[in-house]
Amino acid sequence: MPAYYTRGGDKGETYVCDRQRASKAGLRVAAYGDVDELNAAIGLARAACKDKEIGSILKRVQGELFVLGADLSAPGGKVPRITVTHVKGLEDGINRIAKVIGPLRHFILPAGTELAARLHLARAVCRRAERDIVVLTEKEKIGNQVVPYINRLSSLLFVLARLANKKAKVKDVEWSG
């Protein structure tokens, strides 16, 4: 059984998937670290989820986020990659949910049920991950479907939050600024 610690990162470096050393403060490590945090936020939402449909979607996304993390970690390595099929899967989910929740007519606050609030938090973490990934693209090459995927994922999390409220018969909280 491997140890839970290696001391390998004690000097501020870590191994990325292609077995190269990288600074823990580097753009690539920050980007896949954000994806890891996003996965944890989605796990937190799943912990509050009693709805089978939403839970199933979130579980699938968590698996895809492992693929996204690998894709970011090893740009030249032989790891799974985010593909057009992953992006299309998110788009199909958004379109299916949009038919149920209807159009958005007002800005809404990230509120409602506990599940909806957790999904909104995951969406905000997703947007931060997207910003850091875009910064990474300005310096290094990444997979061509990574940015579209993370962009669609934030939209999926938004419609899932609205769906959670609708299924619980809780109205979205409109912003009245």
C-alpha positions as CSV (number, residue, x, y, z in Angstrom):
1,M,0.0,0.0,0.0
2,P,1.5,3.3,-1.0
3,A,2.1,6.0,1.6
4,Y,-0.4,8.9,1.8
5,Y,2.6,11.3,1.5
6,T,5.8,11.2,-0.4
7,R,7.6,14.4,0.6
8,G,8.1,15.0,-3.2
9,G,6.3,18.3,-3.1
10,D,8.0,19.7,0.0
11,K,10.0,22.1,-2.2
12,G,7.0,23.5,-4.0
13,E,7.1,21.3,-7.0
14,T,4.9,18.4,-8.1
15,Y,4.8,15.8,-10.9
16,V,2.4,16.4,-13.7
17,C,0.9,13.4,-15.6
18,D,3.8,13.3,-18.1
19,R,6.2,12.7,-15.1
20,Q,7.8,16.2,-15.5
21,R,8.3,18.4,-12.4
22,A,6.3,21.6,-12.3
23,S,6.0,24.4,-9.8
24,K,2.9,24.2,-7.6
25,A,2.5,27.9,-8.4
26,G,2.5,27.3,-12.1
27,L,-0.4,28.1,-14.4
28,R,-1.0,24.5,-15.4
29,V,-1.0,23.2,-11.8
30,A,-3.4,26.1,-10.9
31,A,-5.7,25.2,-13.7
32,Y,-6.1,21.5,-12.9
33,G,-6.2,22.4,-9.2
34,D,-9.2,24.6,-9.9
35,V,-10.8,21.6,-11.7
36,D,-10.1,19.5,-8.6
37,E,-11.8,22.1,-6.4
38,L,-14.7,22.2,-8.9
39,N,-15.0,18.4,-8.6
40,A,-15.2,18.7,-4.8
41,A,-17.8,21.5,-5.1
42,I,-19.9,19.2,-7.3
43,G,-19.4,16.4,-4.8
44,L,-20.8,18.7,-2.1
45,A,-23.8,19.4,-4.3
46,R,-24.3,15.6,-4.9
47,A,-24.2,15.1,-1.1
48,A,-27.3,17.3,-0.9
49,C,-29.0,15.8,-3.9
50,K,-31.9,13.5,-3.5
51,D,-33.0,13.8,-7.2
52,K,-31.9,10.8,-9.3
53,E,-31.7,12.7,-12.6
54,I,-29.6,15.6,-11.2
55,G,-27.4,13.2,-9.2
56,S,-26.7,11.0,-12.3
57,I,-25.7,14.1,-14.3
58,L,-23.4,15.3,-11.5
59,K,-21.8,11.9,-11.2
60,R,-21.1,11.7,-14.9
61,V,-19.6,15.2,-14.8
62,Q,-17.3,14.3,-11.9
63,G,-15.9,11.5,-14.0
64,E,-15.4,13.8,-16.9
65,L,-13.6,16.3,-14.7
66,F,-11.0,13.6,-14.0
67,V,-10.5,13.4,-17.8
68,L,-10.3,17.2,-17.9
69,G,-7.7,17.3,-15.1
70,A,-5.6,14.7,-17.0
71,D,-5.9,16.6,-20.2
72,L,-4.6,19.8,-18.5
73,S,-1.9,18.0,-16.6
74,A,-0.2,16.2,-19.6
75,P,-0.5,18.2,-22.8
76,G,1.9,15.9,-24.6
77,G,1.3,12.7,-22.7
78,K,-0.9,9.7,-23.5
79,V,-3.9,10.5,-21.2
80,P,-7.6,10.6,-21.8
81,R,-8.7,13.9,-23.5
82,I,-11.8,16.0,-23.5
83,T,-13.5,15.7,-26.9
84,V,-16.3,17.2,-28.9
85,T,-18.4,14.3,-27.6
86,H,-18.0,15.5,-24.0
87,V,-19.0,19.1,-25.1
88,K,-22.0,17.8,-27.0
89,G,-23.1,15.8,-24.0
90,L,-23.2,19.0,-21.9
91,E,-25.0,20.9,-24.6
92,D,-27.6,18.1,-25.0
93,G,-28.1,18.2,-21.2
94,I,-28.5,22.0,-21.2
95,N,-31.0,21.9,-24.0
96,R,-33.1,19.1,-22.4
97,I,-33.2,20.9,-19.0
98,A,-34.0,24.3,-20.7
99,K,-37.2,22.8,-22.1
100,V,-38.2,21.9,-18.5
101,I,-37.2,25.1,-16.7
102,G,-38.3,27.5,-19.5
103,P,-36.6,30.8,-20.5
104,L,-34.7,33.1,-18.1
105,R,-36.5,36.4,-17.9
106,H,-34.6,38.1,-15.1
107,F,-31.2,37.9,-13.4
108,I,-31.4,35.6,-10.5
109,L,-29.5,35.4,-7.3
110,P,-27.6,32.2,-6.4
111,A,-30.2,31.0,-4.0
112,G,-33.2,28.8,-3.5
113,T,-32.9,25.2,-2.2
114,E,-29.7,24.0,-0.6
115,L,-29.0,21.9,-3.7
116,A,-29.5,24.9,-6.0
117,A,-27.2,27.1,-3.8
118,R,-24.5,24.4,-3.9
119,L,-24.9,24.1,-7.7
120,H,-24.5,27.9,-8.0
121,L,-21.4,27.7,-5.9
122,A,-20.0,25.0,-8.1
123,R,-20.9,27.2,-11.1
124,A,-18.9,30.1,-9.7
125,V,-15.9,27.8,-9.0
126,C,-16.3,26.5,-12.6
127,R,-16.1,30.1,-13.9
128,R,-12.9,30.7,-11.9
129,A,-11.4,27.5,-13.4
130,E,-12.4,28.7,-16.8
131,R,-10.6,32.0,-16.3
132,D,-7.4,30.3,-15.1
133,I,-7.6,27.8,-18.0
134,V,-7.9,30.7,-20.5
135,V,-4.8,32.4,-18.9
136,L,-3.0,29.1,-19.4
137,T,-4.0,29.0,-23.1
138,E,-2.2,32.4,-23.5
139,K,1.1,30.8,-22.4
140,E,0.9,27.1,-23.2
141,K,-0.9,24.7,-25.6
142,I,-3.9,22.8,-24.2
143,G,-6.5,20.5,-25.7
144,N,-8.8,22.2,-28.2
145,Q,-12.0,21.1,-26.4
146,V,-11.0,22.1,-22.9
147,V,-12.2,25.7,-23.0
148,P,-15.5,24.8,-24.7
149,Y,-16.1,22.1,-22.2
150,I,-15.5,24.2,-19.1
151,N,-17.6,27.0,-20.6
152,R,-20.6,24.7,-21.2
153,L,-20.2,23.1,-17.8
154,S,-20.8,26.4,-16.1
155,S,-24.0,26.7,-18.1
156,L,-25.0,23.2,-17.2
157,L,-24.5,23.9,-13.5
158,F,-26.6,27.1,-13.8
159,V,-29.6,25.2,-15.4
160,L,-29.2,22.4,-13.0
161,A,-29.6,24.9,-10.1
162,R,-32.7,26.2,-11.7
163,L,-34.0,22.7,-12.2
164,A,-33.3,21.8,-8.6
165,N,-35.4,24.8,-7.5
166,K,-38.2,23.9,-10.0
167,K,-38.4,20.3,-8.9
168,A,-38.6,21.5,-5.2
169,K,-41.3,24.0,-6.2
170,V,-39.1,26.9,-5.0
171,K,-39.0,30.0,-7.2
172,D,-35.7,31.3,-8.3
173,V,-34.8,34.5,-6.4
174,E,-34.9,37.3,-8.8
175,W,-32.4,40.1,-8.5
176,S,-34.2,43.5,-8.2
177,G,-31.2,45.9,-8.2
